C-alpha cells in the first residue's frame, strides 16, 4: 500500500511539473536515478508513475535515451489546405522558421516539368527549419518560379508564412495542393536538424501547389518528425 501511495504522489507531482511547463514538449526528463532522488522515491516506484504517464500519452520512453515529453502533434483538418504557420497558430502554438538557404538557381528537368516552365529557367529555392514553440518539427524545401515570385528572392522569411508573403508580395493565392506522403528514416544530418535520433521515423511530403486557375506556383518537399505530425484526409467511394 505504501508503494502505491508513493507512486501516486510521484505521478501527481510529475503531472503538476508537466502542466506548468517545467518540462517543455520535446525535452528529455532527468535520468531515473536523479528524478527519483528529486521526488524522494525509489526507482521502482518512479517507474510505476512514469508507466502511468506513458499509458496516458503524457510521456514517451526511448530505450536508449530515457523519458521524453512528446512534441505536440500538428495535423491538418480533413480536406483543408493550411500552411505550417496556420496549422501552428490554430492550435495556439508559436510557429518559427529559420532560413538555411535562399538562392536563385536553374530549374532541374523534373522541377521545370512540374512548374510548367522552360528547362533551366530560374527558380527560387528556400530551405527552412520550421518549429513550434521552439521545438524543430520540419525541414522544408520550397521551389518557386523566379518569373512569378521574384520578390521572395530577397525577402527575409525568418518566422514568416510563405503563403502570406506570396499573397502580399506577389499577388499569388494558393488554392489547392497535390500532396503525397511517405515514411522514411532520418539520416544523420536531418536528425541533427530536427533534434532526433538518426534512423528515427520521419514523414516526407511532396507537393505541387496551384492557383485557382490550375497554374502551378510552387513545389514543396517537407520532412516532418514522425512524432510531431499527423496527416488527415476525408476519403469517399465513387458512386
C-alpha positions in Angstrom: 0.0 0.0 0.0 2.8 2.4 0.9 4.4 1.8 -2.5 1.1 2.5 -4.3 0.7 5.7 -2.3 4.3 6.9 -3.1 3.8 6.1 -6.8 0.6 8.1 -6.9 2.3 11.0 -5.2 5.2 10.8 -7.7 2.6 10.7 -10.5 0.8 13.7 -9.2 4.0 15.7 -8.8 5.2 14.9 -12.3 1.7 15.8 -13.7 2.0 19.2 -12.0 5.5 19.7 -13.3 4.3 18.9 -16.9 1.2 21.1 -16.6 3.2 24.2 -15.5 5.8 23.7 -18.3 8.7 22.6 -16.1 9.5 20.1 -18.9 8.7 21.5 -22.3 7.4 19.4 -25.2 10.2 17.6 -27.0 12.6 17.7 -23.9 14.1 14.8 -22.1 13.4 14.3 -18.4 16.3 13.8 -15.9 17.7 10.3 -15.6 15.6 7.9 -13.5 18.2 8.0 -10.6 18.2 11.8 -10.5 14.4 12.1 -10.9 13.8 9.5 -8.2 16.0 11.5 -5.9 14.2 14.7 -6.6 10.8 13.1 -5.9 12.1 11.2 -2.8 11.0 7.8 -4.1 12.7 4.6 -5.2 13.4 4.0 -8.9 10.9 1.1 -8.8 8.2 3.4 -7.5 9.2 6.1 -10.0 8.8 3.7 -12.9 5.2 3.0 -11.8 4.4 6.7 -12.1 6.3 7.0 -15.4 4.5 4.0 -16.8 1.1 5.5 -15.9 2.0 8.8 -17.6 3.2 6.8 -20.7 -0.1 4.9 -20.9 -1.9 8.3 -20.9 0.3 9.6 -23.7 1.8 12.2 -21.5 5.3 10.8 -21.7 7.2 8.7 -24.2 10.0 6.2 -23.4 13.1 5.6 -25.5 15.2 2.5 -24.6 18.4 4.3 -25.5 17.7 7.9 -24.3 15.2 7.8 -21.4 11.9 9.5 -20.9 10.6 12.4 -23.1 7.8 14.8 -23.2 6.0 14.3 -26.6 6.1 17.1 -29.1 2.7 18.4 -29.7 1.3 16.9 -32.9 0.4 19.1 -35.8 -2.3 17.9 -38.1 -4.3 19.3 -40.9 -8.1 19.2 -40.6 -9.5 16.8 -43.2 -9.6 18.2 -46.7 -8.2 21.6 -45.6 -5.1 23.1 -47.0 -3.2 25.0 -44.4 0.3 26.4 -44.3 2.6 25.3 -41.4 2.1 28.7 -39.8 -1.7 28.4 -40.0 -1.6 24.9 -38.5 0.5 26.0 -35.6 -1.4 29.2 -34.8 -4.8 27.3 -35.0 -3.5 25.2 -32.1 -2.2 28.1 -30.0 1.4 27.3 -30.8 4.1 29.8 -31.9 5.5 29.0 -35.4 9.1 29.6 -36.2 11.2 29.4 -39.4 15.0 29.6 -39.7 16.3 30.1 -43.2 19.1 27.7 -44.1 19.3 28.5 -47.8 17.7 31.1 -50.1 19.0 31.2 -53.7 18.1 31.6 -57.3 19.3 28.7 -59.5 18.4 26.9 -62.7 15.4 24.5 -62.5 16.0 20.8 -62.9 14.2 18.9 -65.6 11.7 17.5 -63.0 11.1 20.9 -61.5 10.6 22.5 -64.9 8.0 19.9 -65.8 6.1 20.2 -62.5 6.1 24.0 -62.7 5.5 24.2 -66.4 8.5 26.4 -67.1 11.4 26.0 -69.5 14.2 23.7 -68.5 16.9 25.6 -66.6 14.6 28.6 -66.1 15.5 30.4 -62.9 13.8 29.3 -59.8 14.0 30.4 -56.1 14.9 27.7 -53.7 14.1 28.3 -50.0 15.3 25.8 -47.3 13.9 26.4 -43.8 13.9 24.6 -40.5 10.3 25.0 -39.2 9.4 24.8 -35.5 6.7 25.3 -33.0 7.2 26.7 -29.5 10.9 26.4 -30.0 10.9 22.8 -31.0 12.2 21.8 -34.5 9.4 20.0 -36.3 10.0 20.1 -40.1 12.8 20.6 -42.6 11.1 22.4 -45.5 12.4 22.9 -49.1 10.3 25.1 -51.4 11.0 25.9 -55.1 9.1 28.6 -57.0 9.4 30.1 -60.5 11.5 33.3 -60.3 9.4 34.8 -63.0 6.3 34.9 -60.7 7.9 35.0 -57.3 10.9 37.3 -57.8 10.3 39.4 -54.6 10.8 36.3 -52.4 14.4 36.0 -53.5 15.4 38.9 -51.4 12.8 38.8 -48.6 13.6 37.9 -45.1 11.5 34.8 -44.5 12.6 34.2 -40.9 9.5 33.3 -38.9 7.3 34.3 -41.9 4.5 32.4 -43.6 5.4 31.7 -47.2 1.7 31.7 -48.2 1.2 35.1 -46.6 4.3 36.5 -48.3 3.2 35.1 -51.7 -0.1 36.8 -51.3 1.3 40.1 -50.1 4.4 40.5 -52.3 3.4 38.5 -55.4 -0.4 38.6 -55.5 -0.5 34.8 -55.6 -3.1 32.9 -53.7 -2.5 29.2 -53.2 -5.8 27.4 -53.9 -5.0 23.6 -53.8 -2.1 21.2 -53.4 -1.4 17.8 -54.9 0.3 16.1 -52.0 2.0 12.7 -51.5 3.2 11.4 -48.2 5.7 8.5 -47.4 7.6 7.3 -44.4 11.4 7.3 -44.2 14.2 7.1 -41.7 16.2 10.2 -40.8 19.8 10.4 -41.9 22.4 11.9 -39.6 22.1 15.4 -40.9 18.3 15.5 -40.8 18.4 14.0 -37.3 20.7 16.8 -36.2 18.4 19.5 -37.6 15.3 18.0 -36.0 16.8 17.0 -32.7 16.0 13.3 -33.2 18.0 10.1 -33.3 19.5 9.0 -36.6 17.2 6.4 -38.1 14.1 7.7 -36.4 10.9 7.8 -38.4 10.1 10.9 -40.4 7.2 11.7 -42.7 8.1 13.1 -46.1 5.6 15.1 -48.0 5.9 16.2 -51.6 3.5 18.8 -53.1 2.8 20.9 -56.1 0.6 23.9 -55.1 -1.7 25.6 -57.6 -3.7 28.8 -58.0 -7.5 28.6 -58.6 -6.9 28.5 -62.4 -4.6 25.5 -62.2 -1.3 27.3 -62.5 1.5 25.6 -60.5 3.2 28.1 -58.2 5.5 26.1 -56.0 7.0 22.7 -55.3 7.4 21.7 -51.7 9.5 18.9 -50.1 8.8 18.6 -46.4 10.4 16.3 -43.8 8.4 16.1 -40.5 9.4 14.5 -37.3 7.3 11.3 -37.1 6.2 12.1 -33.6 5.1 15.6 -34.4 2.8 15.5 -37.5 -0.4 13.7 -38.4 -1.9 13.9 -41.9 -5.7 13.5 -42.1 -8.0 13.3 -45.2 -11.6 12.6 -46.0 -11.9 9.6 -48.3 -15.0 9.0 -50.5 -16.1 6.0 -52.5 -17.2 6.6 -56.1 -20.9 6.1 -56.8 
